[in-house]
Amino acid sequence: MDHRYLWNRTFAELGLEDGATCDALISASDIRQVGAGKTLIAEADEDDQVYLLLEGKARVVLFSAKGQEIWIDTVTPGSILGEIAALTGTARTSGIVAETPCLVAALTGERFRDLLSRHAALGHALSAFLARRVQSTTRRMFELSALSAKGRVFGELLRLAGPGDEDGVCHIKPTPNLAALAKRVSTTRETVSRAIAELEDRQLLERRDDAFALIDPDQLDRLQH
């Protein structure tokens, strides 16, 4: 299978335009398939493989002392995974589980570090990627401390929504699992269900075939505060 389209989409997401750097990454990587529900990276493992997510969706997780999975983030194509262990030489700080069938480009930590030393463009792309991750984490930390559970649900719905159509309506497709949504905002499924019911009563959300439609995203944004 020709994966060039997936590579080009990944490079575009990373803002990586230098042809020599892109070619070097492709040459240094092995393509792997990861089945839905399979673990790509296990928390506390000692390996230092780095992955570029070319296709699919995965979640970043931690596990409590009782073995409960704690959702940290969702990653999509264009994400770099596992770079912390490769850069620091420490064990994995979190786990990554495929939510859908995924296609990844894998390279050893040694190869990744070598590419960073030889290609400044890759270092710049990695720095920008990590900066965006810090911004996202900071925003979520603020929401956890400053917003109500309902407000966090509203904020997460806005993040999940795609671009608006010509009427300004944004869609979340497929319809999100309410229990998974609750984990993302550190609340209960019942709270998520009540928040969505409130939006339906206000005619700000409609359930459509395999999708949620956000009728007035701007008003929803105001409501979360």
NORFEN-V126636 format. One record per run of one state. SS is the DSSP state (h for helix, s for strand, l for the rest). FROM is the first residue (numbers start at 0). LEN is the number of residues. If there is no record, write none. Layout:
# NORFEN-V126636
SS:FROM:LEN  SS:FROM:LEN
This chain:
# NORFEN-V126636
l:0:3  h:3:11  l:14:4  h:18:10  l:28:1  s:29:5  l:34:4  s:38:3  l:41:8  s:49:6  l:55:1  s:56:7  l:63:5  s:68:8  l:76:3  s:79:2  l:81:1  h:82:6  l:88:6  s:94:4  l:98:3  s:101:6  l:107:1  h:108:10  l:118:1  h:119:27  l:146:2  h:148:12  l:160:9  s:169:4  l:173:4  h:177:7  l:184:4  h:188:13  l:201:3  s:204:4  l:208:2  s:210:4  l:214:2  h:216:7  l:223:2
